[in-house]
């Protein structure tokens, strides 16, 4: 029976992964990373460490810069160093598609250079690259760069879309494309990474891209609400688009090239987009 240590308590992703691993017969332990108590914890005997502790939703104010880099950049490296010294064979890090966020309407390929935005993106990238450099014989480092994660009871941007779908009767009909990843698909992928003892950089995503307008309509329908899509307001969206980051995030396109996640999608039957939306309401 494999022993997995999940570093980061009260994590949406960590909780889903723990449930999947426990259901598969693994021993999965969650370690709270607040304060310095984790430093006294014995990492020896664990096969893999899955690091999910991080800061995502602090305002991008200068006073919060140190917090972002302390938690998202410095802490993962310190945890990996402790794991390596204790003889742990694998370290899995939750990075983010945010390391490419500055591209806006782009299709990310393996040749796309980094372009993070804000303290969150820059701090994730710093840990991402430093951890890859720790790869060595006997210590495999796997870095995951998922797009927006969604699912039942999730937090963040997807929750805002669900709230919007429940409140508005009409919504702009704009065609964009976004990579997204259902939480169940992510949990299954982490299990596969552990099963295979994998190392490297991975880009798990759902099999098809999402259109924001269609997604909001589907969320409304799954909640029993009627929502109409109309192009009448598109002119206002595009007029304000260059000046309003929330509009760019809502209606812009950002995708991973399908080739980046082909191995993930072929490894098992991922949830289809329709099933994922229905399971998220």
C-alpha positions in Angstrom: 0.0 0.0 0.0 1.4 3.3 -1.0 1.7 6.1 1.5 1.0 9.6 0.2 1.5 12.9 2.1 -0.7 15.8 1.0 0.9 19.1 2.2 -1.8 21.7 2.6 -5.0 21.4 4.8 -8.5 22.6 3.8 -7.6 22.5 0.1 -10.3 21.8 -2.5 -7.9 20.0 -4.7 -6.2 18.2 -1.8 -9.5 17.0 -0.4 -10.6 15.6 -3.8 -7.2 13.8 -4.3 -7.3 12.4 -0.8 -10.8 11.0 -1.4 -9.7 9.4 -4.7 -6.5 7.9 -3.2 -8.3 6.6 -0.1 -10.9 5.0 -2.3 -8.2 3.2 -4.2 -6.7 1.8 -1.0 -3.8 4.2 -0.5 -2.9 5.7 2.8 -3.3 9.4 2.3 -2.3 11.8 5.1 -3.0 15.6 5.1 -0.4 17.9 6.8 -1.4 21.4 7.8 1.3 23.8 6.5 0.2 26.9 8.6 3.0 28.0 11.0 6.2 26.0 11.5 4.7 22.8 13.0 5.1 20.9 9.7 8.9 21.1 10.1 8.8 18.6 12.9 6.7 16.1 11.0 8.5 12.9 9.9 8.4 12.6 6.1 10.2 9.3 6.0 8.2 6.3 4.9 6.1 8.2 2.4 6.2 7.2 -1.3 5.0 10.6 -2.7 4.3 14.1 -1.5 1.6 16.1 -3.2 2.0 19.8 -2.4 -1.1 21.9 -2.7 -0.6 24.6 -0.1 -0.7 28.0 -1.7 -2.2 31.5 -1.9 -4.5 32.3 -4.8 -7.0 35.0 -4.0 -5.1 37.7 -2.1 -5.5 41.1 -3.8 -2.5 41.8 -6.0 -1.4 44.7 -3.7 2.2 45.4 -3.1 1.8 44.7 0.6 0.9 41.1 -0.3 3.9 40.4 -2.5 6.0 38.9 0.3 3.1 36.6 1.3 2.7 35.3 -2.3 6.3 34.5 -2.6 6.7 33.0 0.9 3.8 30.6 0.4 3.8 29.9 -3.3 7.5 30.0 -4.1 9.7 29.5 -1.0 7.5 27.0 0.9 7.2 24.4 -1.9 11.0 24.2 -2.3 11.5 23.9 1.4 9.0 21.0 1.6 10.6 19.3 -1.4 14.0 19.6 0.2 12.7 18.0 3.4 11.0 15.2 1.4 14.1 14.5 -0.6 16.3 14.3 2.6 13.7 11.9 4.1 14.0 9.5 1.2 10.6 10.3 -0.4 10.8 9.1 -4.0 8.4 11.6 -5.7 7.3 15.2 -5.2 4.2 16.5 -7.1 3.6 20.2 -7.3 0.5 22.1 -8.2 1.7 24.9 -10.5 -0.8 26.7 -12.7 -1.7 27.8 -16.2 -1.1 31.3 -14.8 2.6 31.0 -15.7 1.3 31.8 -19.3 -1.6 34.2 -18.3 0.0 37.2 -20.0 -0.7 35.8 -23.5 -4.4 36.4 -23.5 -5.8 34.9 -26.7 -3.2 32.2 -27.1 -2.9 28.4 -27.7 -0.2 27.2 -25.5 2.3 24.7 -26.9 5.4 23.0 -25.6 7.4 25.9 -27.2 5.5 28.7 -25.7 7.7 30.7 -23.3 6.5 31.8 -19.9 4.6 35.0 -19.5 3.1 35.2 -15.9 1.0 38.1 -14.7 0.8 39.3 -11.1 2.4 38.0 -7.9 0.5 34.8 -8.1 1.8 33.8 -11.6 5.3 34.9 -10.9 5.5 33.1 -7.5 4.1 29.9 -9.0 6.6 30.1 -11.8 9.5 30.6 -9.4 8.6 27.4 -7.5 7.8 25.5 -10.8 11.2 26.0 -12.3 13.2 25.6 -9.0 11.5 22.3 -8.2 12.2 20.9 -11.7 15.9 21.6 -11.0 15.7 19.3 -8.0 15.0 16.2 -10.2 17.6 13.6 -9.6 18.0 9.8 -9.6 15.7 8.5 -6.8 13.7 11.7 -6.6 11.2 12.4 -9.3 9.6 15.8 -9.5 6.2 16.1 -11.3 4.9 19.6 -12.0 1.2 20.0 -12.9 0.1 23.2 -14.8 -3.7 22.8 -14.8 -6.1 25.4 -16.3 -9.1 26.6 -14.3 -10.4 23.8 -12.2 -14.1 23.4 -11.7 -16.5 21.0 -10.0 -19.1 20.8 -7.3 -18.4 23.0 -4.3 -15.3 24.5 -5.9 -14.1 28.1 -5.2 -12.7 30.9 -7.3 -13.7 31.9 -10.8 -16.0 28.9 -11.6 -18.1 29.8 -8.5 -18.4 33.3 -9.8 -19.7 32.0 -13.1 -22.3 29.8 -11.3 -23.4 32.8 -9.3 -23.7 34.9 -12.5 -25.7 32.1 -14.3 -28.2 32.1 -11.4 -28.7 35.8 -11.4 -28.9 37.1 -15.0 -31.7 36.4 -17.6 -29.5 37.3 -20.6 -25.8 37.0 -21.3 -23.5 38.1 -24.2 -23.1 35.5 -27.0 -19.4 35.6 -27.6 -17.3 32.7 -29.0 -14.1 32.1 -27.1 -12.2 29.0 -26.1 -10.9 28.1 -22.6 -9.1 25.1 -21.3 -10.7 23.8 -18.1 -10.3 20.8 -15.9 -12.9 19.0 -13.8 -11.8 18.2 -10.3 -12.5 14.5 -10.7 -10.3 14.3 -13.8 -7.5 16.1 -11.9 -7.8 13.7 -8.9 -7.6 10.7 -11.3 -4.6 12.2 -13.1 -2.8 12.7 -9.8 -3.4 9.1 -9.0 -1.9 8.1 -12.4 1.1 10.2 -11.8 1.6 8.5 -8.4 1.0 5.0 -9.8 3.6 5.5 -12.5 6.1 7.4 -10.3 6.1 10.0 -13.1 8.3 13.0 -13.4 8.2 16.0 -15.8 5.7 18.8 -16.6 2.1 17.9 -17.2 -0.9 19.8 -18.7 -4.1 18.0 -17.8 -7.3 19.4 -19.3 -10.8 18.3 -20.2 -11.1 16.8 -23.7 -12.9 19.8 -25.3 -12.5 23.5 -24.8 -15.2 25.6 -23.1 -16.9 28.7 -24.5 -17.8 31.0 -21.6 -21.2 31.9 -23.0 -22.2 28.3 -23.6 -20.9 27.4 -20.2 -22.9 30.0 -18.4 -26.0 28.9 -20.3 -25.4 25.2 -19.3 -24.9 26.1 -15.7 -28.2 28.0 -15.7 -30.0 25.1 -17.3 -28.5 22.6 -14.9 -29.9 24.8 -12.1 -33.3 24.9 -13.6 -32.9 28.5 -14.8 -33.6 29.9 -18.3 -30.9 32.1 -19.7 -30.9 33.7 -23.2 -27.7 34.4 -25.1 -27.7 37.5 -27.3 -25.0 39.3 -29.4 -26.7 42.7 -28.8 -24.2 43.6 -26.1 -21.1 42.3 -27.9 -20.1 45.8 -29.1 -19.9 47.1 -25.5 -17.9 44.1 -24.4 -15.3 44.6 -27.1 -15.3 48.4 -26.5 -14.4 47.9 -22.8 -12.4 44.7 -23.3 -8.9 46.4 -23.5 -9.5 48.4 -20.4 -11.2 45.9 -18.0 -9.2 42.8 -16.9 -12.4 41.1 -15.6 -13.8 41.2 -19.2 -10.6 39.8 -20.6 -10.6 37.0 -18.1 -14.3 36.3 -18.8 -14.3 36.5 -22.6 -10.7 36.0 -23.7 -9.4 32.7 -25.0 -6.6 30.7 -23.4 -6.0 27.1 -24.3 -3.5 24.3 -24.1 -2.8 22.6 -27.4 -4.4 19.2 -27.4 -1.1 17.5 -28.0 0.1 18.6 -24.5 -2.6 16.6 -22.8 -3.0 13.7 -25.2 -1.3 11.2 -22.9 -3.6 12.2 -20.0 -6.8 11.9 -22.0 -5.8 8.6 -23.5 -4.9 7.1 -20.1 -8.5 6.8 -18.9 -12.0 7.9 -19.8 -12.1 11.5 -18.7 -15.4 13.2 -17.9 -17.0 14.8 -20.9 -17.7 18.5 -20.7 -21.5 18.0 -20.6 -21.2 15.5 -17.7 -18.7 17.8 -15.9 -21.0 20.7 -15.9 -24.0 18.7 -14.7 -21.9 17.3 -11.9 -20.8 20.7 -10.8 -24.2 22.2 -9.9 
